[in-house]
C-alpha cells in the first residue's frame, strides 16, 4: 500500500519594494524578511507610465526559480470605467504588466476587478468581455496567468464577495489563463466573516464552487483594521486586526490553498514588522 502524498507547501512572502533594481532591491528585501515568494510592481503603482525593463535585472529574477514571482498592476487600472481614456490606459497597463511579467518569469499578474463608476453593471461587464478576453488570448502558454482580485465592496465595485467572480469567469469564457487572487482583508471587508467559526471554510468552499478547482492561484494575506462587512480596505499586521491569527491557520489547512503562495501587503517595512508577519504565517503553516 502506498502512503498518501503530502500536499504541496505554500510559500510565504510579501510585496517587496524594488529600490535599487527590480531584482537586486526586491530579492534583498525578500531575504531581509525571510520571503519565499514575492510580488512586485513593474510600473509606478499610481501612474500610467510603462517603463521598459532592464535585461540584467529581468534575468536575475527569471533565474530565481526557487522564488515564485508575481506582478501587481497599477492601482489606477479599471476595466469597468465608462471613460474611454481610462479604459484604454487600463488595458495598455495590463498588457504591459503581462509582457513584463513574462520577461521576469512571473507566474501571475494581479488585477483589481474594478468599478462600474457611473455606468450600469451590465455595461461594465460587457466591456470586460469585449476587451479583457482578447488580452487573455494574447498570453502565450509560458506567460503569466491573469489573476482577478475581488475588492472590498465600496463604490459600485464589480466584484467583492467571492460569488461575484462567477459573472467574470462566464464573460471571460473560463479562459485557461484566468485565475484568482484572494485578499483576506478585502473578503473580510466585503462581508466574508473569516474570524467566525467555519468562516474560512465557507468562504473558500464558495470560491471553489464559483470558479472551479485550481483557479485560486495566490493569497494576499492581510489582517484588517476594521470589522467584518465594513467595506473599508485597511490592512493590518497578521494577528493584530479583526481577522486574527487563527483564520490564517485555517486558510493554510484548506485543500484549495495547498501549494498556493501567501503574500503579505501589511503595514511597515523590513525587518519589522514584515519579517514578523512572514514568520507568523510560516508558523501557522507549519503547525
C-alpha positions, 0 to 999 in steps of 0.5 A, a space after each residue: 500500500 502506498 502512503 498518501 502524498 503530502 500536499 504541496 507547501 505554500 510559500 510565504 512572502 510579501 510585496 517587496 519594494 524594488 529600490 535599487 533594481 527590480 531584482 537586486 532591491 526586491 530579492 534583498 528585501 525578500 531575504 531581509 524578511 525571510 520571503 519565499 515568494 514575492 510580488 512586485 510592481 513593474 510600473 509606478 503603482 499610481 501612474 500610467 507610465 510603462 517603463 521598459 525593463 532592464 535585461 540584467 535585472 529581468 534575468 536575475 529574477 527569471 533565474 530565481 526559480 526557487 522564488 515564485 514571482 508575481 506582478 501587481 498592476 497599477 492601482 489606477 487600472 479599471 476595466 469597468 470605467 465608462 471613460 474611454 481614456 481610462 479604459 484604454 490606459 487600463 488595458 495598455 497597463 495590463 498588457 504591459 504588466 503581462 509582457 513584463 511579467 513574462 520577461 521576469 518569469 512571473 507566474 501571475 499578474 494581479 488585477 483589481 476587478 474594478 468599478 462600474 463608476 457611473 455606468 450600469 453593471 451590465 455595461 461594465 461587464 460587457 466591456 470586460 468581455 469585449 476587451 479583457 478576453 482578447 488580452 487573455 488570448 494574447 498570453 502565450 502558454 509560458 506567460 503569466 496567468 491573469 489573476 482577478 482580485 475581488 475588492 472590498 465592496 465600496 463604490 459600485 465595485 464589480 466584484 467583492 464577495 467571492 460569488 461575484 467572480 462567477 459573472 467574470 469567469 462566464 464573460 471571460 469564457 473560463 479562459 485557461 489563463 484566468 485565475 484568482 487572487 484572494 485578499 483576506 482583508 478585502 473578503 473580510 471587508 466585503 462581508 466574508 466573516 473569516 474570524 467566525 467559526 467555519 468562516 474560512 471554510 465557507 468562504 473558500 468552499 464558495 470560491 471553489 464552487 464559483 470558479 472551479 478547482 485550481 483557479 485560486 492561484 495566490 493569497 494576499 494575506 492581510 489582517 484588517 483594521 476594521 470589522 467584518 462587512 465594513 467595506 473599508 480596505 485597511 490592512 493590518 499586521 497578521 494577528 493584530 486586526 479583526 481577522 486574527 491569527 487563527 483564520 490564517 491557520 485555517 486558510 493554510 489547512 484548506 485543500 484549495 490553498 495547498 501549494 498556493 503562495 501567501 503574500 503579505 501587503 501589511 503595514 511597515 517595512 523590513 525587518 519589522 514588522 514584515 519579517 514578523 508577519 512572514 514568520 507568523 504565517 510560516 508558523 501557522 503553516 507549519 503547525 
